[in-house]
Amino acid sequence: MLKSQTIAANRRTKRRAHHVRNRIRRESDRLRLSVHRTDKHISAQVIDDKQGRTLCAVTSTAKTMGDSLAGKTKLERAAIMGAELARLAKDAGVELVIFDRGSFTYHGRIQAFAEAAREGGLKF
């Protein structure tokens, strides 16, 4: 990939993330469920932007998640993580959130995570 193509791709990614975050700011009365993924791992957290606090978080790199994620595909891991975050959010008293996918498209692991979180009881 040429340098100019890389720069253009980075601009598109930043613009997409900026669009999502601006939409979320308009609905600022809700807590934000922010998801991030890498090639191997996925992490998510429920954030209260007004107080600047993270209420609960999960990551596939945590040692506590190691046994339940061993031998699973990345898509299955994302679904397990979504269900776990929904459980932690319920324990923290959170039910209504807004989904912040960042610059990631709603497809694959991001979609599996979101659907599992919905099945776990989160509403967004």
Backbone as CSV, one residue per row, in Angstrom:
resi,resn,N_x,N_y,N_z,CA_x,CA_y,CA_z,C_x,C_y,C_z
1,MET,0.849,-1.174,0.000,0.000,0.000,0.000,0.894,1.237,0.000
2,LEU,0.587,2.158,-0.829,1.356,3.390,-0.911,1.094,4.272,0.304
3,LYS,2.024,5.170,0.561,1.897,6.051,1.710,0.637,6.904,1.626
4,SER,0.319,7.413,0.442,-0.872,8.251,0.287,-2.149,7.444,0.524
5,GLN,-2.144,6.167,0.136,-3.306,5.313,0.383,-3.468,5.043,1.871
6,THR,-2.361,4.847,2.572,-2.407,4.619,4.010,-2.944,5.842,4.733
7,ILE,-2.491,7.005,4.334,-2.967,8.245,4.943,-4.459,8.408,4.704
8,ALA,-4.923,8.120,3.505,-6.353,8.223,3.190,-7.163,7.219,4.005
9,ALA,-6.652,6.015,4.171,-7.353,4.999,4.955,-7.448,5.422,6.417
10,ASN,-6.383,5.989,6.951,-6.406,6.465,8.334,-7.404,7.603,8.508
11,ARG,-7.490,8.477,7.528,-8.463,9.570,7.596,-9.892,9.036,7.594
12,ARG,-10.154,8.044,6.758,-11.492,7.441,6.720,-11.836,6.804,8.063
13,THR,-10.882,6.112,8.657,-11.104,5.467,9.948,-11.408,6.502,11.021
14,LYS,-10.625,7.560,11.067,-10.853,8.612,12.056,-12.188,9.305,11.837
15,ARG,-12.546,9.545,10.580,-13.818,10.196,10.271,-14.994,9.317,10.708
16,ARG,-14.880,8.013,10.478,-15.938,7.089,10.874,-16.098,7.073,12.396
17,ALA,-14.991,7.012,13.130,-15.043,7.027,14.589,-15.613,8.350,15.092
18,HIS,-15.227,9.448,14.468,-15.717,10.767,14.857,-17.229,10.860,14.654
19,HIS,-17.725,10.323,13.557,-19.159,10.328,13.278,-19.926,9.565,14.359
20,VAL,-19.424,8.399,14.729,-20.092,7.578,15.748,-20.097,8.305,17.087
21,ARG,-18.970,8.873,17.482,-18.877,9.544,18.783,-19.754,10.797,18.829
22,ASN,-19.861,11.537,17.727,-20.735,12.712,17.703,-22.188,12.316,17.876
23,ARG,-22.582,11.235,17.241,-23.953,10.757,17.406,-24.215,10.383,18.865
24,ILE,-23.232,9.799,19.505,-23.376,9.394,20.900,-23.467,10.617,21.808
25,ARG,-22.705,11.648,21.525,-22.737,12.856,22.352,-24.110,13.516,22.332
26,ARG,-24.812,13.399,21.215,-26.160,13.972,21.141,-27.115,13.266,22.090
27,GLU,-26.872,11.999,22.359,-27.712,11.229,23.281,-26.941,11.009,24.581
28,SER,-26.447,12.072,25.172,-25.511,11.974,26.281,-26.140,11.560,27.606
29,ASP,-27.458,11.373,27.654,-28.077,10.982,28.913,-27.848,9.506,29.233
30,ARG,-27.362,8.742,28.279,-27.125,7.313,28.501,-25.647,7.026,28.745
31,LEU,-25.398,5.867,29.353,-24.030,5.387,29.502,-23.559,4.838,28.165
32,ARG,-22.246,4.782,27.974,-21.675,4.373,26.692,-21.011,3.012,26.828
33,LEU,-21.372,2.091,25.939,-20.721,0.786,25.854,-19.719,0.860,24.709
34,SER,-18.444,0.976,25.052,-17.387,1.151,24.070,-16.692,-0.183,23.818
35,VAL,-16.542,-0.551,22.545,-15.928,-1.822,22.162,-14.678,-1.541,21.339
36,HIS,-13.636,-2.317,21.613,-12.399,-2.218,20.840,-11.932,-3.625,20.503
37,ARG,-11.445,-3.803,19.293,-10.922,-5.115,18.924,-9.575,-4.974,18.240
38,THR,-8.777,-6.023,18.383,-7.519,-6.128,17.666,-7.606,-7.399,16.833
39,ASP,-6.514,-7.785,16.216,-6.537,-9.009,15.424,-6.819,-10.237,16.283
40,LYS,-6.361,-10.239,17.533,-6.521,-11.405,18.398,-7.546,-11.221,19.503
41,HIS,-7.696,-10.015,20.024,-8.461,-9.811,21.249,-9.591,-8.807,21.060
42,ILE,-10.476,-8.799,22.069,-11.577,-7.840,22.096,-11.736,-7.364,23.533
43,SER,-12.068,-6.096,23.695,-12.305,-5.549,25.022,-13.463,-4.563,24.934
44,ALA,-14.133,-4.385,26.063,-15.275,-3.473,26.100,-15.424,-2.927,27.508
45,GLN,-16.044,-1.758,27.590,-16.286,-1.153,28.892,-17.537,-0.293,28.840
46,VAL,-18.199,-0.184,29.986,-19.345,0.699,30.131,-18.836,1.953,30.823
47,ILE,-19.007,3.103,30.165,-18.411,4.357,30.614,-19.506,5.370,30.926
48,ASP,-19.349,6.057,32.054,-20.199,7.191,32.391,-19.424,8.443,32.009
49,ASP,-19.773,9.060,30.886,-19.028,10.213,30.383,-19.198,11.450,31.257
50,LYS,-20.309,11.566,31.952,-20.532,12.737,32.799,-19.573,12.753,33.980
51,GLN,-19.340,11.582,34.570,-18.434,11.490,35.715,-17.020,11.097,35.304
52,GLY,-16.853,10.641,34.078,-15.543,10.220,33.617,-15.077,8.929,34.262
53,ARG,-16.006,8.005,34.488,-15.693,6.751,35.171,-16.052,5.559,34.304
54,THR,-15.289,4.489,34.469,-15.625,3.209,33.862,-16.344,2.386,34.916
55,LEU,-17.561,1.961,34.619,-18.352,1.222,35.597,-18.020,-0.262,35.606
56,CYS,-17.811,-0.836,34.434,-17.411,-2.238,34.347,-16.709,-2.456,33.011
57,ALA,-15.853,-3.465,32.996,-15.070,-3.718,31.785,-14.732,-5.198,31.691
58,VAL,-14.562,-5.668,30.463,-14.092,-7.032,30.204,-13.060,-6.973,29.087
59,THR,-12.140,-7.917,29.133,-11.145,-8.034,28.081,-10.777,-9.496,27.912
60,SER,-10.494,-9.879,26.702,-10.159,-11.277,26.442,-8.752,-11.616,26.907
61,THR,-7.968,-10.626,27.299,-6.621,-10.893,27.796,-6.596,-11.143,29.297
62,ALA,-7.724,-10.978,29.985,-7.771,-11.171,31.433,-7.575,-12.646,31.782
63,LYS,-6.840,-12.890,32.856,-6.577,-14.265,33.279,-7.854,-14.968,33.727
64,THR,-8.817,-14.214,34.249,-10.068,-14.819,34.700,-10.891,-15.367,33.539
65,MET,-10.691,-14.827,32.353,-11.438,-15.287,31.184,-10.715,-16.403,30.439
66,GLY,-9.505,-16.718,30.830,-8.671,-17.663,30.097,-9.294,-19.024,29.870
67,ASP,-9.870,-19.631,30.919,-10.424,-20.977,30.797,-11.657,-21.019,29.901
68,SER,-12.513,-20.008,30.026,-13.749,-20.031,29.239,-13.512,-19.703,27.764
69,LEU,-12.385,-19.083,27.446,-12.105,-18.704,26.062,-11.173,-19.669,25.348
70,ALA,-10.569,-20.579,26.081,-9.577,-21.484,25.489,-10.224,-22.387,24.447
71,GLY,-9.599,-22.479,23.288,-10.073,-23.367,22.235,-11.265,-22.866,21.446
72,LYS,-11.655,-21.628,21.639,-12.811,-21.065,20.938,-12.337,-20.211,19.761
73,THR,-13.222,-20.034,18.797,-12.916,-19.135,17.687,-13.064,-17.692,18.160
74,LYS,-12.569,-16.756,17.362,-12.654,-15.344,17.744,-14.106,-14.879,17.834
75,LEU,-14.958,-15.414,16.974,-16.373,-15.047,16.999,-17.046,-15.569,18.270
76,GLU,-16.725,-16.799,18.657,-17.278,-17.366,19.892,-16.765,-16.613,21.114
77,ARG,-15.505,-16.212,21.081,-14.940,-15.434,22.187,-15.665,-14.106,22.341
78,ALA,-15.972,-13.462,21.232,-16.675,-12.179,21.283,-18.054,-12.349,21.911
79,ALA,-18.748,-13.427,21.572,-20.074,-13.677,22.139,-19.982,-13.933,23.643
80,ILE,-18.983,-14.688,24.067,-18.792,-14.951,25.498,-18.504,-13.647,26.238
81,MET,-17.679,-12.807,25.636,-17.339,-11.526,26.254,-18.571,-10.620,26.363
82,GLY,-19.432,-10.628,25.354,-20.650,-9.829,25.396,-21.576,-10.261,26.513
83,ALA,-21.726,-11.564,26.683,-22.570,-12.079,27.762,-21.981,-11.739,29.124
84,GLU,-20.669,-11.827,29.246,-20.004,-11.511,30.516,-20.144,-10.028,30.854
85,LEU,-19.997,-9.160,29.868,-20.161,-7.732,30.131,-21.598,-7.417,30.535
86,ALA,-22.560,-8.062,29.908,-23.962,-7.846,30.273,-24.202,-8.248,31.726
87,ARG,-23.591,-9.354,32.148,-23.740,-9.807,33.537,-23.123,-8.791,34.500
88,LEU,-21.920,-8.318,34.187,-21.257,-7.333,35.045,-22.030,-6.015,35.090
89,ALA,-22.583,-5.606,33.955,-23.353,-4.366,33.909,-24.626,-4.487,34.742
90,LYS,-25.274,-5.635,34.674,-26.479,-5.855,35.488,-26.134,-5.764,36.969
91,ASP,-24.985,-6.358,37.357,-24.547,-6.295,38.750,-24.261,-4.861,39.181
92,ALA,-23.815,-4.026,38.252,-23.524,-2.620,38.545,-24.774,-1.748,38.451
93,GLY,-25.911,-2.332,38.086,-27.158,-1.589,37.996,-27.362,-0.873,36.679
94,VAL,-26.668,-1.308,35.655,-26.768,-0.676,34.331,-27.643,-1.541,33.435
95,GLU,-28.610,-0.917,32.791,-29.455,-1.665,31.863,-29.546,-0.986,30.497
96,LEU,-29.557,0.337,30.474,-29.730,1.091,29.240,-28.412,1.773,28.865
97,VAL,-27.866,1.420,27.704,-26.595,1.988,27.238,-26.740,2.383,25.775
98,ILE,-25.741,3.074,25.275,-25.653,3.344,23.847,-24.370,2.690,23.354
99,PHE,-24.443,2.034,22.210,-23.348,1.216,21.701,-22.369,2.073,20.911
100,ASP,-21.114,2.100,21.358,-20.048,2.849,20.687,-19.113,1.843,20.028
101,ARG,-19.288,1.658,18.729,-18.460,0.698,18.006,-17.169,1.326,17.523
102,GLY,-16.999,2.618,17.765,-15.794,3.316,17.325,-15.716,3.334,15.812
103,SER,-14.566,2.989,15.278,-14.400,2.989,13.825,-14.675,1.624,13.212
104,PHE,-15.088,0.666,14.042,-15.314,-0.692,13.556,-16.718,-0.829,12.977
105,THR,-16.831,-1.508,11.855,-18.144,-1.723,11.258,-18.920,-2.748,12.075
106,TYR,-20.234,-2.637,12.039,-21.094,-3.544,12.790,-21.197,-4.855,12.017
107,HIS,-20.186,-5.684,12.178,-20.100,-6.930,11.439,-19.147,-7.859,12.180
108,GLY,-19.343,-9.150,12.052,-18.413,-10.116,12.610,-18.382,-10.110,14.120
109,ARG,-17.187,-9.913,14.682,-17.021,-9.976,16.131,-17.746,-8.853,16.856
110,ILE,-17.795,-7.673,16.266,-18.513,-6.558,16.897,-20.004,-6.883,16.964
111,GLN,-20.539,-7.443,15.907,-21.950,-7.821,15.875,-22.231,-8.949,16.860
112,ALA,-21.369,-9.959,16.918,-21.556,-11.078,17.848,-21.514,-10.586,19.288
113,PHE,-20.603,-9.671,19.581,-20.506,-9.099,20.922,-21.801,-8.370,21.281
114,ALA,-22.283,-7.528,20.374,-23.480,-6.730,20.635,-24.711,-7.612,20.831
115,GLU,-24.868,-8.623,19.996,-26.031,-9.499,20.116,-26.003,-10.286,21.417
116,ALA,-24.826,-10.742,21.839,-24.717,-11.469,23.105,-25.003,-10.547,24.289
117,ALA,-24.572,-9.295,24.198,-24.856,-8.336,25.267,-26.355,-8.054,25.349
118,ARG,-27.013,-7.972,24.195,-28.472,-7.779,24.188,-29.185,-8.979,24.803
119,GLU,-28.741,-10.174,24.434,-29.349,-11.378,25.001,-29.115,-11.462,26.501
120,GLY,-28.010,-10.883,26.968,-27.702,-10.865,28.394,-28.512,-9.853,29.177
121,GLY,-29.245,-8.984,28.488,-30.133,-8.065,29.180,-29.840,-6.588,28.989
122,LEU,-28.767,-6.238,28.302,-28.506,-4.821,28.042,-29.422,-4.328,26.925
123,LYS,-29.856,-3.088,27.040,-30.728,-2.506,26.018,-30.004,-1.352,25.346
124,PHE,-29.882,-1.436,24.015,-29.308,-0.352,23.217,-29.801,-0.429,21.810
